[in-house]
Amino acid sequence: MGNLEFISEIKKNKNINLEDIVNVFIEKKVSKYQAFVLIRDNFNYKQLEIMYYLNLLYKDEEPNPFNEDFMNCLKEE
């Protein structure tokens, strides 16, 4: 339930960008996968864009599980 409370706070800020949203998730110590699902379900961003910022900003977690072929396929869509 705690996640839903800070998500509603994020949604109140109309000028927040995806990088700032990801940083809030990092501050709240939300795991990378959980952050992906919550951002995808609650904000209007494409999956590839979300994955890009998560991989860029979550430096201490495991590497990207998706191979380059999969990522290139997403870029073509």
C-alpha positions in Angstrom: 0.0 0.0 0.0 2.9 2.3 0.6 3.8 2.3 -3.1 0.4 3.6 -4.0 0.7 6.5 -1.6 3.9 7.9 -3.1 2.7 7.1 -6.7 -0.3 9.4 -6.1 2.1 12.1 -4.8 4.1 11.7 -8.0 1.0 12.0 -10.1 0.1 15.3 -8.5 3.3 16.9 -9.9 2.4 17.6 -13.5 6.0 18.7 -14.5 7.8 15.6 -13.4 9.7 13.6 -16.0 10.6 9.9 -16.2 14.1 10.3 -14.8 12.7 12.1 -11.7 10.0 9.3 -11.3 12.7 6.6 -11.4 14.8 8.6 -8.9 11.8 8.6 -6.5 11.5 4.9 -6.8 15.2 4.5 -6.0 14.8 6.8 -3.0 11.9 4.6 -1.8 14.1 1.5 -2.3 11.7 -0.1 -4.7 13.3 -3.0 -6.6 14.1 -2.5 -10.3 11.4 -5.0 -11.5 8.8 -3.6 -9.2 9.6 -0.1 -10.3 9.2 -1.1 -14.0 5.8 -2.7 -13.4 4.5 0.2 -11.3 5.7 2.9 -13.7 4.3 1.0 -16.7 0.9 0.6 -15.0 0.6 4.0 -13.5 2.3 6.4 -16.0 2.1 7.0 -19.7 5.6 5.9 -20.9 6.7 3.3 -23.4 8.3 0.1 -22.0 11.5 0.7 -23.8 11.8 4.2 -22.4 11.1 2.9 -18.9 13.7 0.2 -19.3 16.3 2.7 -20.5 16.0 4.9 -17.4 15.8 1.9 -15.0 19.0 0.5 -16.5 20.7 3.9 -16.5 19.8 4.8 -12.9 19.7 1.4 -11.1 23.4 0.8 -11.2 23.6 -1.6 -8.2 21.2 -4.3 -9.4 21.7 -7.1 -11.8 22.4 -6.4 -15.5 19.6 -6.2 -18.1 18.1 -9.7 -18.6 17.2 -8.8 -22.2 19.6 -9.6 -25.0 20.5 -7.1 -27.8 18.3 -8.8 -30.4 15.2 -8.4 -28.2 16.1 -4.7 -27.5 16.6 -4.0 -31.2 13.2 -5.6 -32.0 11.5 -3.3 -29.5 13.2 -0.2 -31.1 11.7 -1.2 -34.5 8.1 -1.1 -33.2 
